[in-house]
Structure formats: C-alpha cells, structure tokens
C-alpha cells in the first residue's frame, strides 16, 4: 500500500563531495519496504524543480520506523535536498515499484554488484538476504574510491569486494574483472550504470546464473501514469517505476544483448 507522509530528518551525513545520506523518521506505523523499492520525494524552494525525485531506499529500520536514503548530488533537485538539516521535514511517497526477489533457497550463494549511486539499494538487500541465511558477496565499483560512498556498513552482512578503475581502492579494473565476479553463484543482483549492468547481465546469462537488474530509467510520476520510463521486455513495454525497477534479465533479452 502506497502512502504519502511527512518524514522528519533525524540524521544527515555528508559522504565526500558528491553523496550524502538522510535518515528519515516516520513517527508512526511505517509501511513495509522491500529491498529494491524506491521513494518519490518532494523538492521545495527550487522553481526549476516541479516533479518529485525518485530515490532508492538504502536502509530500513522497522523497529525504529526509519528509512535511510543515499543520494548523489547531480542537479538542482538533489542540491536542494543536500541543504536540508536535522529536524526538517521531507514529504515522501512510498513504497514504490517492484523490488528484488529475496525468497530464494536458504544457503544460496549470492552476488550483489553495485556501481556509484547504484550501491544504494544493496544495503537493505544484503541485510535481508543475510537474515534469510544466504552466503553473500557484495562487489562495489566506481571510477575512483571517492565514487564509492559507502562500504564498511556492508561488512556485517557478507564478504565485501571493491573495484576501482584507477586502482585507488581494491582491485584495479571493472567490477566484472574482479576475481570474485568469476566465482560460481546461485543468484546475481546488480544496480548501477547501464553499461556495468549490461556487462554483468551478459556474463550471468552465459554462465546460466539467474540475475536481476535494477533499471535507472528517468522516472517522473512513480506510479506508471506518465509513461516516460517504459522499457522494452519480452512481454511488451513496461513502466520501470511500476513494474520495475527490478527485472529478471530473462525478460530483458533485447536490453542486455545489445
């Protein structure tokens, strides 16, 4: 069930020059959020920003009724969000979209691959899979170490591996070139830049590994009304905001083979 609610900013953390995190308090009974779902936040005080901004849910604490958003500063809307302070309110539509599959056989060996802002939904996913008894590897990548905003918070939930293009942190090279990527897995999840996800999907397909990708199409309404985020699937065009953002690559053959 979707809800529109004014959350209170309980914590704000600056993560380098390009990212920041907001911990939002609900103050009541919060709707359950599946890993991979997202929210639409209202941006006020910026004339050029009329539409809400879609942001992945980074973490959830149901006991305390909080959501954490990991946000990359890329434009006027996110710059305005970066100015918010503890105690401010943020109007949020949540939970939106179709998330990752988490009901896979216990003790499965799973790999999560995230790049840049695509790292965001993998924390909630890794916590959920670890709680379900999965053997988790989290592979995080970026052009430089600065573009991997968080990493230590994943450590309680699995083996954390890092790849950077310039070698400033972890393995030098792409995530698909990291030794951990070539291991055998029962399931692969990925979110990040499209070229990275396509490379992950192609490899998973060749190796016969089930793989889910979280697409980052431009989303405006978040509920499938404006049709600006459609993607081509084997079952026709689907709205990424409503029927995604997570898709099994078996339905996206045209997407990952191009």
Protein Blocks (a to p, Z undefined) as FASTA:
>chain_A
ZZddddddfbdcdehjkbccddddehiacddddehiacddddehiaklmbdcddddfbdc
fknopacdddddfbfklmmmmmpcehiacdddddedjdddfbbcehiacddddehjllmm
mmmmmmmmmmnopacddddddfblklmmbfklmmmnoccddddfklpgcjeddfklpmkl
mpccfbdcdeddfklmmmmmmmmmmnopacddddfbdcfklnopnopmgccdfebpadfk
lmmmbdcfklmmmmmmZZ
